């Protein structure tokens, strides 16, 4: 049965540093050249997985991810992840928690201050990891923009919007005031000077079973496994390490490039890309033999590249190889 290998942040946007866009990965280039390629709408990895399980926008990322972290999914939840807003010309550009280096203790101290501020508004904050904060609320959820889609952009025009009830944009301004005055941010650069509301909604009672095994450490993916009846397995370090039977339909999330990219760490991304090429792409021939077929899903902002490999793909040695970014 097939293996779906989802690799976010390998196909980079046009404004990514030239050093990254010019990277050469010989094993990846070989298999992408031999694959049958199709294009799907642009997406990030989590929303691709959600769409594959029949979920429509807005995807309740917060409730499902909280389930994947061992919490109860009941109720209306939002993510309220700590971020850094940086002044850039005439706007504020969003950077996520990867650049903040918050400890769990610091994250909880900041969230406790926000919880005290917003308790009269019926918002309850919960921190399950330094970079993943959750908010439970009783009223109508705002319309939000996913964090992955807001990263690196001017946040004006992307702020949460409520139809009635709470003014979520005003709440965001209040949160920024609370965080700016907090001792955790004293002398910190960059500071955790805002939060980003996203992933609103209630978790469904169940999801269709598209996979027998979901190999990922990412909480949303693990929550999808629980709701769909798939076996949740840890993130593998290569196709040979996937915890699944040959007859299983398998989803494997390989998100090793994401932390360095979000930190703006060029050298770190290049090192992670080289490891990805040797740990994953070098072993795809054996993975095809084991699973019968492999799909490489490369999410991108403009389009998602899907490269399908079968036994016959191994003999397409005559196809010319191109740099990975040529497939964007």
Secondary structure, 3 states (H helix, E strand, C coil): CCEEEECCCCCCCCCCCHHHHCCCCHHHHHHHHHCEEEEEECCCHHHHHHHHCCCCCCCCHHHHHHHHCCCCCCCEEEEEEEEEEEEECCEEEEECHHHCCCCHHHHHHHHHHHHHHHHHHCCEEEEEECCEEEEEECCCCCECCCHHHHCCCECCCCCCECCCCCCHHHHHHHHHHHHHCCHHHCCCCCCCCEEEEEEEECCCCCCCCCCCEEECCCHHHHHHHHHHCCEEECCCCCHHHCCCCCCCCEEEECCCCHHHHHHCCHHHHHHHHHHHHHHCHHHHHHHHHHHCEEEEEECCCCEEEEEEEEHHHHHCCCCCCCCHHHHC
